Every structure is written in C-alpha cells, then in structure tokens.
Amino acid sequence: MSQTILLDGNSLTREQLVAVARGGAAVALDPAQLERVRRAADFLADKVSCGEPTYGVTTGFGSNADKLLGAHRLRDELPGGNPHQPEGTLLEELQHNLITTHAVCVGKPFAPEVVRAMLAIRINTLMRGHSGIRVETLQALAALLNAGVVPVVPEKGSVGASGDLAPLSHLAIVLLGGGEAFYQGERLPGAEALARAGLKPIRLSFKEGLALNNGTAQMLATAVLALDTLEYLLDVADLAAAMTLDAFAGRSGALRPEVHALRPHPGQVEAAAHVRALLDGSTLVDIPYHLVPRFKPWSAEAWSTPQDQALSFDIGWDWVPANQRHGREAFYSRFLPFKGGKKHQPQDAYCLRCMPQVHGAVRDAWAQACRVVDIELNAVTDNPLVFPDNAGARFIEEQVISAGHFHGMPLALAMSYVKAAIPVLASISERRLNKLVDPATSDGLPAFLTGNEDGTDSGFMIVQYTAAALVNDLATRAHPASVYSVPTSANAEDHVSMGANEARHVLEMTEDLGHVLALELYTAAQALDYRQEMLNAARRLAARGDWRALAAKIANAPREDHPQHARFVEEVRALMAALAEVGDFHAGAAVRRAHALLREHIGFMHRDRAMDGDVRTACELLRQRRFAPAA
C-alpha cells in the first residue's frame, strides 16, 4: 500500500477513492471525527436505556416499523429456529438479522475494486457522526479493508432505496463472520477469511446493522469508477478523432477558438482545444487539395525506383481542363487544377467537423455526474439520522430523525445522463472508423485500407462490423433504469431509484466504449500510414525533377498535339514544384506518439492476416491506459 487516505467524512475525493479501490491505498480514521462518532453512539445508547421508541433501534424496519421490540421474546423457542443465533438482546438480534436476511444478491461478484470502493465510502459516511455506530465497529470495518479482505458482493439485488440494502449486507455480513470473502485471491467463508487476516468477528449494537447497510455505497462506488474510466476515455476519444483527422487530411477550421467562443459550452470548448493541441505540428491537416493523391492499385509498372517498387499502392490525380474551370477561377488561382484524394470542399463530414460539439456534450454529461458524485462522497446516506447536539429538543424524534437520504435518485439521474451519452461517443467514433474504410468517403484512401490488387484481401472491412455491433449493443443498453420504479417492502418503500442498476450499467458500458475507441485507433493508424506514404511517395516522385514521370500519374492528360498540352505541362511542373518544396508529411506530435505505441505492438497490415491478436492488443493497450493523449 503506497499511501494512506485519511477519512474524516468531509473531504474524500474521487481521486482518493480510486487510489483505495484501484491503487491499493490504505485508510486511516480521523481522531477528531471519531469523537463525534463516539458521542452519537453514546447518545443513542442513553436514549435506548431510557426506553425511548426509536425507528430501527427499538422498532422493526420498513413495513415492520410499527412493531415495538420488547425486553424479551414472546416465545423462548420457535420451531425451526436458528441454532446459530448469537446470544444477546432482541435489540442486538434485530441488527444481526437485518444483515443476515438482507444479503440476498445474485449474479457474479463485483470486482475487488468496486468492493474496496464500497467499503471506503461506507466508512467515510459513517465518520460524519450521525449514524450511531460505535467507534470499534467502524475501526473493524477499516481493518477489514486494510487487511485486504474483500467481501463477495454479487452484482444484482439493489433497488437504490433504502439505499443499497442487499449488497451492503453482503459487505457487512463478513464482519459478523458470515458470508464469503476473497483473501489473497482465494474465495473463502467469511469467518475463515477473517481468521487468515488475523481479524475477529464482531457483534452489532444499536442501529449498527442499519448504519452498515442503509446507504448509496454500491451505486456511488460503481459511479465513481465509471467516471474515472470515462474521464480517460474522453481524452482517448479526442486522440482517436485527432488521428483520424490527420489520416483523413482534414480541415481544422471547425476547431478554432474564435468559433467556439460563439457557443461556449464548457465541454465543447475543452474538446476543441484538446484536439487542436493533439494536432500541433501536423503537416497533414489543412493540406492544399492539389497535393493529395488518391490511391490506385499497385501494378508492375507503377514505380521505377527500388524504394518505391516496394510500395503496395500506386497514386494518381485527375487534371481539371481549362474549360471546366469557369466560375471557379478564384479557387484555381489558389489551388492547382488537379483532383486527387481530397474533395474540393472546405468542410468535413459531421463526424469530424462536429466532433467538438459531440465530444463536448459528453464531457458536460460527465462533469454534471462528477458534481453530483462529489457531493455524495461526503454525504450521510443512512436512516434515521442522529443529531445528539440538537439543543432544546423535547422529543426523541427531534434528535433521531427519519428522512430519505438513502434514496439514490440524485445519482440515478446523473448516471442516466451519462448512460445516454456513452453510445453517442461510441457512435461518432464508429462513423469516423467507417469513413476511413469506405472509399466513397475516405478522400483517396484504399478501400478497407488494403492494396488488394489481386482481389483476395478484406483488410479492415470487418473491424467496422465489430464497432457497429458494439454501438448497437450500447444503444440498446442506454434505456434509463431510473424511470422505472418497482415498489418494495409491502409498499412502505413505494418509490425507489434503481440507481444501483444505472451506475452498474454505466461501469459495464465503459468497457465496450473503450473497445470502440481502440478499434478506431487501430484503424486510424493503418489509414495514417497509407496517407503519409502516399503523400511522401508523391513528394519523392516530384523531387526527381522529371515532370513526365509525374504526368504519368495524372489521368486525362491532353495529347501532345492538343491546344491545352502546353498549359497542362506548365501546371504539372507547378505541381511538381509544390510537392518538391514541402517537407516530410507527418501527423501532430501527440498523434505520432500514439501511432508509435500502436506500431510498437501491431505492425502495418500489408496483406490480410489474422487480426484477432491485433484487436486484442489494441484493446489491452487502451485498458492499461497506455495511450497518453495529453498534448
């Protein structure tokens, strides 16, 4: 454990929680706040000794709240009773039973990082001193976390009010010596996991079961981890867009700061600035139209030098005759009359031109969810709330107050927003990928990014299929869980948030979003290689100083006896000079770093090969956060 996070109930950040969950940091309990915890527990014990009826302490829970607990059982023994029921008062049994009967989740266990985050959140909220838990119980919970004991918490079973009752009961039951836990990678009975870690089970006192399982820790833990992943993916999405824009030799005008000053949504402004920085140093973006050749299939006669004979493509342009330039004189005074790969239009398709607006809107959804999460991290979310310092209180109801902070709707709606945004980011990424592989839209790149002169190669065709399948899957999972409440507890809990499902869905969806972005980067790297090689082959050809060699690459050249031939030769010479005088064609510096990382692990695909390993590698590089998109 490289660091220790001090929990005081007031200052826990998303970054600190991620350090505990994913980085293995330990936690420590603030001594000053422990005094507040102690005062609330002592206050509650005093009220119980005075016989005050208190919800969840001397009464049942939910629809059983009208049942006041007595001093002893009405019957000493029930048929089929639990022989393992711990000794103690009915008040202690109430708390014990609350945990054991509520641990009923199903499904595969949450990843250890989620459970560690849940533990840290629960400890932090209880540190506020409004829950009535004892200091020693809170210390036992921290010891569980620091010892590396990870309770087995199945993923499904919370309705998000009264908080995450069932999953938090799986969390707490290990403290009692029940349930199951992972310890040093092994799944064990809870009691055995405690013993191996040198810990002992505890017995719960007044309200402690309710304090442990009544709150929003599961939905909050999954939300924080999802937002941490999404923050990285937002930057990767900008990087993928920048690489695609470089590979497409696109236009940068739609990224300019004065443009976004006119519609200053924060995420939009940030996305545009980020992509501008990622493209810094690019000689591909805003390249003059006439310099960009289009792909032609390789042939034996395509090249004459040994270096160029090794290429897997040929290149070409069309000449625009003088009689087809009428009304376009201003354009052809700026650009030479050759059509290669780039269409003569000043704007790119929406997936490139509107990238700041789309990426930015997703950034804004992320930022709104972060605002909600940051409040929730240091909020008290159990019930009832204990206010031992309420001066002048006449009745217990003024100091132990039943409220609804366990209701997860603030988190649920925030995550619904993010849930709808994730397929949007994946969709625009897939559209960029498709634009690169489709010869009708790629501005001169080879179909499916392969030479395919023999007609045997599929190239990157099916990569786009996988991206399309992932986008569709994400879209079908984007329906908000928060709009569909199913009442529970005999209608005592007649409106619930379903926030646990919402946040869990978002966490799961970030994985497939990452896959789509990895596929775009994988494809854009291939496209970028083709674009750079085609441009640099044209530059090398021009540098030879042989206008006839360059003219051989230009279709519809007039015959030597045609009246326009002299003009054609003059303009070919001008194209040759323009190509010869430019430097090496390359992407922006940050894009080049990402491209180099991909090429370190995945080679350029000259001919069809098995691509499953390539795809796994691209996805794994992204999962490991190897892409560093900061410009």
N, C-alpha and C positions, 0 to 999 in steps of 0.2 A: 504494500500500500504506500504509494508515493506521497500522499498528502492526507491531511485530516481536515474535514469540514466541520466547523463549529455550528451546531444547530441551536438557535435561540427562539424559533417560532416567528421571527420578524424579518429575516434578511436572506433567506435561502433563494438562490438564483437558479435559472435554468442551467447555466454552465456548471454550477456546483453539483446540481443533481446529476447531470450527465457524467461528471467526474466520479461520483459514487457508483452510478449504475454501470457505466461502460469502462471507467478507468480504474475501478477497484479502490477508490479512496475510502478511508475510514471516517466515522463520525464521532464527534465529542459533544457533550451536553453542556450548555452554558450554565455555570453555577448560579448566577443571579436569577435566571429563569426557573431553575429547579426549585428555588424558594417559593416562587409563585405557584408552581405545580404542587408543592407540599401544602401550601396554605389552602388551596382549593380542595385537596383531598381531606385535610383535617376538618375543614368546614363541612364537607358532605358527611363525614363520619359523625360529627356532632349533631347534625340535623337528624340523621338516622337514629341516633341514640335517644333523641327527644320524641321519636315516634311520628315525625312529620311524613305524610304521604308524598312520595316523590316519584315522578314517572321514570320507569326503567331502573329504579333503585329499590323501591318498595312496592312497585306495581309491575304487572306484566307489560309486554311490548305490543305495539301496533294495535290490532283489534282486541288484544288482551289487556289493554291499558286500564280497563275498569275493574280488574281483579287486583285487590289489595292483598299483599302477602301477609300471612300470619307468622306467629312466632315459631310454630312447629307444624308438621304435616297433619293433615286431617286423617290420613291413614299411615300407619308405620311402614307398611309394605304393600306395593301393588303387584298383582300378577304380572309376570314377565318383566319385572323391574330390572334396572341396570345394576348388576353386582359390582361394577367398577365405578359407580357414582362416588365421587370423593366425599369424605366427611366434611361437615360444616353446616352453616346455617342455610335456611332457604334463600336468603339474600345472596349468598355465595353460589348456591346451586343455580339460581336464576342466571347469573352471569356465565357460569360454566356451560349451562345448557344452551344459552344463546349462541355461543361459539360452536359447540359441537353439532347442534341441529341446523346451523346455517351454512356449514361447509359442504355444499351440495353442488358445486360447479361440475361441468362436464367438458370434454374436449381435451386436446393436447395441452401440456403445461406451458405456461408463459416462459419465455426465455429468461434466464437468470437476470439479465439487465433490467427487465421490467419489474421483477420481484424486488430486486435491490432498490429500485427507484420507489416502489410502493412502500417499502419499509422506511426509507429515509423521509418520505412525505408524511407518513403516519407519525413518526417520531416528532417531526418538526411542528406539525399542527398541535400535537398534544403538549408540546413545550410552551404553548401560549398560556397554560394555566387556567383554562376554562372548561376542562373536561372531567375533573375529579379523579383522574388516575393517580396512583401513588408513584413516588419517585422511583422506588425499587422496581416497579413493573416497567416503567419507562427505561430504566437502566438495563433491564433484562432484554428489552426489545433492541436496544443499541448493541448490546453484547452479541445478540443473535446475528445482527448484520455484520459486525466487525469480525466475528469468528468465521464468516463465510458460509454459514448455514442458510440455504435458500429454500424456503418452503415451496412445496409443489402446489401451484395455484393453477387449476385448469382454466382455460380461457373464457368459457361461456357460463353465464349464470347471473350477471348483474343487470338490473333494470335502471340503474343510475339514480335511485331514490328508494328507500332511505340510504342514499349513498350506495357504495359497492359492498353490500352486506355479505353476500356469499363469498366472493373472492377474498375479502378482508378476513373472513372467518377462517379460510384456508391458511391465511398468513398467520393468524393468531393461534390457531389450534396447536401448532408446533411448540409454542411457548408452554402449552399445557402438557406436553409430552404426547400429543396425539398427531394424527395426520401423517404426512410424508414430507421429506425434505431431501434436497441434494446436498451432499457434503463431499468436497474434493472429487467432484464428478460422479459420485455414486448416489443412486436413489435409494433412500433408507426409510424405515419407520421413523417418525418424528422423535420418539424417545431415544432411539439409537443414535440418530444424528446429533442430538444434544449431548449425549454421553461422549461421543467421539470428539466433540468440540470442547469438552470439559465444562459443559453447562448443565444446569438442573432445571426441571420443570417448575413452574410457579402455580400458585393458586390465586384466583381473581377475587378482588374485593368489590365494594360498592361501585356500581356503574362501569367497572373496568371492561367488561365484555362489550358493553355498548360503546365505550370510548374507542375500543380497538377495531370494531367492525362497522362503525357508523360514520362514513365519510366518503370522499371522492378520490381516494388514493389510486385506484386502478385506472380510472379514466384519465386522471391527471398524469400519472406515470406514463401511460401509453401516448398521451398527447404531447408531453414534453419530448419524449424520444422521437416521436414522429416529426415534430417541429425541428428538432436538431438535425435529423436526416434531411428534411425538406430544405433547410437553410443551405446545406451543402449542395443539394440537387438544383436549387435555384441558380447558384453560381455555375454549376456544370451545364445547365441548360443555356446560359449565356455563352459559355465556352463553346458548346456544340453549335450554337447559332453562328458564332463568330467564325468557326472553322468552315461551316457550310457556306457562309457569305464569302469567305476567301476562296473556297473551292469553286463557287459559282462566279467569281469575279464580279461581285455585286456592287451596288451603289450605297454610299454612306450618308447621303443627304438626309434620309429619314432618321438618322441617329444624332443629328446636330443639336447642340444645346439650345440654340435660339428657337428651334422647332418645339422642343418640349417645354420651354418656358411659357408657351401659349396654352398649354394644357398640363399644368404641373402636378399631376397625381404623383405622390412620392415614389411609389414603386416604378412607375413608368420612367421618371427622371433618372432613378438609380439604375434601371436596366439599360437605358440608352447610354449612360455614362460608362457603365461597366463594359459594354460591348465595344464602345469607342476605344477604351483603354486596352482591351484584349486585341484589337486590330492595329494597335500602334506599331508602326514600322512596316505595314503591309504595302507591297507594290502590286498587289492583285486587285484590291478594292479600288473602284473608280478608274480602272484602266481604260484607255481610249478604245472605243469599239473596234477600230480597224486593226489593232494589234493582236486581237484574239482569234486564232484559227479555230476551225471546227475539226472534230475527229473524222478521219476517214480510215477504213480498214487497211491494215498493213498489206503490202504487196511486195514482190521481189524487186520491183523497180522503184520503190518509194524513196530510197535513200542511197547515196553514193559513198559516204564516208563510213569507215568501220564503226565509229562511235554511234552514228545514227542508225546503221543497219541492225544494231542490237535492239532497237525500239520495237514496241509491239503495236505501233499505230502509224498511220500517215496523217497528214494535216492538209487543210485546204481552205480557200476563200472563194467567194464569187466577186467578180468585178461588176460595178454598177455603171452601165454605159451612160454617156452624157445625156442621151435623150430620155433617160429615166430619172433625171435629177431635177426636173422642172418643179419649181415651188419648194425645193429643198436646198436651195443654194446656200442659205446660211448654215445649214447643218454640214454640207460638204465643204464649206470654207474652213470649218473647224476640224472635221474628221475626213480622212481619206476615203475614197469611194469603194470600199471593199467590205463585203459582208462575210464574216467568219462565224465564230460561235456566238458572239453577243448580238442579241436583237437590238435594233436601233430604237430603243425606248428608254426614257430617263427614270423609270421606276421599276422596282422588282415586284414579284408576286407578294401577296399579303403575308405569307409565312416568313418572309424576310423583312419586308417593309414595315409590317405591323408588329414585329417581334417586341419592341419596347412596350407597346400597349398591352399585349397579351401576357408576356412575362411579367410586366409591371403590375398588372391586375392580380396575378397570382402572388406576387410579392406583398401586395397590400392585404390579401386574404391571410397570408402567413403572419404579417405584422399585427393584424387585428387579433388573431388567435394568440399570439405571444402576449399581447396586452392583457387578455383575459387570464391566461395561464400564470403570468407574473403575479397577478393579484391572488389567484387561488393557491399558489405555492406557500403563502404565509397567512392563509385564512384558517379560521376554525370551522370545521365542517361536520362535527358530530352534534348530537342532540340527547338530552337537553343541555343547555349552556349554563355553566356555573359562574355566578357573579358574587363571590364572597365579600367583595368590597362595596356592594351597593348599600350606601349609608341610608338609614331611615326606613329600610324595608320592614313592612309589618307582617308579610306572609311569605312563606317559602316560595310561592310562585313568582315573587319579585326578585328572587336570588337564584332560583333554579328554573330557567325559562325554557319552555318548549318552543322551538322555532323550526325553520326549514332550511338551514344552511347545507344540509346533506343533499339537497336537490341539485342535480347536475346540469340543469338547463343552461346556465351560462357557458359551461364547457361544451355541452352538446351542440348548441347553435354555432359556436365559434368553429367547432370541428366540422359541422355540416358545411360551412363556408369553404373550409379547406378541402373537404371531401369533393365538393363540386369543382374546385379549382384544379385538382390534380389531373383529371382526364384532359382538361384544357391544355395544360402544359405538355402532356404526352401527345396530344393530337397535333399540335403545331410542330412538334419535333418530328413526328411521323410524316407530316406533309413536306417538311424540308428534306427528309430522307428520300421520300418518293420523288421529289423534284430532281434530286441528283441522279437517280437511276433511270428516269424516263427521258429518252432522247428528245421528246417533243417539248420538254420544259427545262432541260439541263444546259441550254445555251452552248451546245457544241461538244459536250462530253459523250463518250461512247455509251451505247445502250447497255444498261445494267453494269456499267463500269468495267467492261471487259472487251478486249480486242475482237475476239470471236470471229476471226477471218475464215475459219473452217465451219462455222455454224454449229459447233459442238458445246459451247460454253453458255451457262446460265448466269455466271457472275453473281452479282448481288441481288438478283431478282427476288429470291425467297426471303432475304433479310427483311425486305419491306413487308412481306406477308406476316412474318412474326411480329413486327412492330404494329401492323394493323390489327392483329389478333389481340395484342396486349391493350391497345387503345380501346377496342370494343369491350374487353373484359373490364377495364377500369370504368368505362362509361356505365356499364350495367350495374356496377357496384356503387355508383355515386348517389343513389337514392338516399335521402337523409333519413336516418333512423329516428331522429329527434321529433319527427312529425307524427309518429305512430306510437302513442302511449297505450300500454296494456295495464289496467289497474291490478293491484296486488293486495295482499293481506286483507281479504274479505272486504275490499273497497275502503279500508281505512287509509290506504295509500292509493288514492284513486287517480292520481296523475303522476307519471314518472317520466324521466328524461330520456332514457335509453342512451345516455351519454357514453356508457362503457362500450356498447357496441360501436357507437360512432367513432370514438377515438381508436379502438382496436382496428376497425376497418381502415382508418387513415394510415395507421402504422403499417398495416399489411400492404396497402396500396403504394406506399413509397418505394417498396421493393420493385414492383413492376414499372413504376415511373423510372427508376434507375435503370432498368433493363432497356427501356425505350431509348433513353438518352445515350446509353452505352452503344446501342445499335446505330444511332445517328453518328456518334463519334467514329465508330468503326468504318462506317460507310463514307463519311466525310473525309477521312484520312486517305482512302483509296481515290476519291474524287480529286482531292487536293494534289496528290501525286500526279494524276493524269493532267490536271490543269497546268501545273508547274512544268512538267516535262514537255507538254505540247508547246507551251509558250517559249520555253528555253530552246527547244528544237528549232522553232521558227527564228529565234534570235541567232542561233548558231548558223543557220542557213543564210540569214541576211549578212552575217559577219564575213562570209566568204567573198562578198562583193560581186557575185555573179547574178545579175538581175534575171537572166534566163532560167537559172535554177529555181529562183523564187517564183517566176512567172509560170513555171511548170506546175506549181501548186494552186494556180488560180484558174477556176473554171470560166467558161465563156469568153476566153481571151479572143480578141479580133485577129483575123488573119493578117499577115504582114502587108498585104495589098489593100487592107481596109482603111478607109479615111481616118478611123479612130485609133489606128495602131500606134501612131507616134504618141498620142495622148496616153494611151494605155502604158506604153513603155515608160513615159515620164512619171506616171503615177505609181508604177511598180517600183521604180527607182526611189521614189519618195517613201514608199512603204519599207523598202529595204533599209533606207537610211534611218527611218524611225525605229525599226526593230534593232538595228545595229547599235544605236546610240543609247538604248536603255540598258540598265544594269540587270543583274540576275533577278528573276521573278521569284518572290517568296511571300509567305503569309506573315501576319503580325507576330511579334516576338512571343507572346503568350500562347498563340496558336501553334507556333513552331515547337514550343516545349511540349505541349500535349501531343502533337504529332510524333515527336521523337520518342515519347514514352510508349505510344502505341507501336511504333516501328521497332522498338527495343524488344517487344514481346510478340508482335504479329507482323509478319512480312507482307510486303505488297503482293497482291494476288495477280500474277501474270496470266495464269490459266486456271481453270476450275480445279479446285482441290476440296478436300473435306473441310467444311467451315465450322463444324461444331466446336472444335477446340478453340478456334478464333473467337467465337461468340462467348464461350465460357470465360476466356481470358479477358476480353473487353469488359464483361460484366463484373468479373472479380476485381479488376483494376479499379473500377468505379466503386465497388463495395468497400474496398480497402482505403478509399479516399486518396488514391494516388494522383488523381488529377488536381493540380493546384491552379485554379483559374485566375487567381489574383494577378493583375497586370503589373 
